[in-house]
């Protein structure tokens, strides 16, 4: 293995928490870490997942994706393994995670348009997003590898043959336009949800600080955690009132060693703005 690729594998292991085999599967052909190297369909799927996760019901304001009910996914410890043509979510409770993502009878939350394509082994769910055709895998296999044969046994989840419902179409139609550069920034949030860089910064799945820094576990009342990710075209805003630190999110997107290529950050007293090819993602969150 060339040195550049070995270094990128090690970077993914250290920063994303991946098993080495999983990291090897995600490194790009040019030897870079490959976290943001993906098909346009994958980029769109990741941006939709970010918009779903980073919108919660607020006291005074509600943004449409909050109704998808996926903000609670950050309560689980998930290792995100981005690959060129798929996104792999690794969890010790894969069934719980996929139960939020896939529509099923009696449930009111899902990622609109996601369907179960099949099962592999006992704990790997192969899903596909109908509007984009992109693949999302949820697995309990720590190394990100699973049996090759798909088991299409019946489950409560809607299968690939089930078309979009009227509600799913309405939910997707409520979303604003998003430019390609902004989509890359927002997709990058999902890919780095559990990222860290040694003792410099850490995102901790957006619910705990792996570095145990002062102020990171400030007492908050029940149901007080709020997030909002919204915008249009090139201009987007992410606001939140709990861990992680704003500075850490900015470093993950626009710093070493895993920032998006070309992304830069500008700090102000009340926010940090991440720039990428004309797009702006303003971060207004928990301060260190």
C-alpha positions, 0 to 999 in steps of 0.5 A, a space after each residue: 500500500 502506498 504511503 499516502 494511502 497508509 497515512 489516510 487510513 491512519 487518519 480515518 482510524 484516528 479521526 473517525 474511529 473506524 476499524 482499519 478495514 473500514 477505513 481502507 474501504 473509504 480511502 479515495 483512489 488518489 490516496 486522500 482520506 476520501 471522507 467527502 469524495 462521493 457520487 452526487 447521489 451520495 452527497 445529496 443523501 448525506 445532506 438530507 440526513 444532516 438536515 434531518 438530524 440537525 433540526 429539532 422541535 423548538 419552543 417557538 419555531 419548527 422547521 419541516 425536517 423536524 417532523 421527520 423525527 431523526 434528531 434523536 439519532 445523536 443519542 446513539 454512538 455511531 461510527 460513520 464510514 463514508 465510502 465513494 458510493 455508500 454511507 455506512 453507519 456502524 453501531 452496536 444497536 443497528 436495529 435501533 438506528 435503522 428503526 429511526 431511518 426506515 418508514 414502517 407501520 405505526 412509526 411517524 419518523 423516517 428519512 423520506 424515501 429510504 427503503 429496505 433493500 435487504 439484510 445481510 447476516 443478522 445485523 446489517 441492513 442494506 437500504 436505498 434512497 428512492 429519490 437519489 438511488 444512493 445506498 445507506 448501510 446500517 451494520 453492527 459489524 465493527 470492521 464495516 464488512 458483512 456477508 455477501 448474500 442478501 437475505 430478503 426475509 420479511 420485516 416491518 420496514 417498507 421494501 424497495 418496491 414500495 413507492 414514495 408516499 404522498 407524505 414523503 413527497 410533501 416533506 421533500 418538497 418543503 425543502 429549500 434549494 441548496 447549491 452544490 457547494 453548500 450541499 458538500 458542507 452540510 453533507 460533511 456534518 454527517 460524515 464527521 458527527 463523531 470525529 475528533 483530532 487527538 486532544 485538539 477537538 472532538 464532536 462526540 456524536 453531539 452528546 458528550 465530550 470524549 476530551 472531558 473539557 470543563 464546561 462541556 457537560 453543563 447541566 441542562 434541563 430535560 428536552 432543552 437541546 435544540 438544533 436548527 439547520 436551515 437556509 437556501 442556495 449558498 447561505 445556510 445557518 446551523 444553530 445549537 445550544 448544547 455540546 459540541 463546541 462551535 470551535 470544534 465543529 468549525 475545525 472538523 469542517 475547515 481545519 486539519 487533518 480532515 477538513 473539506 478541501 478548500 474550506 476556510 473559516 472566519 470567526 466573529 464574536 457571535 458565530 463562525 462562518 465556514 466558506 467553500 466555493 462561494 457557499 457559507 455555513 454559519 455556525 452559531 453554537 455552544 462556546 468553549 
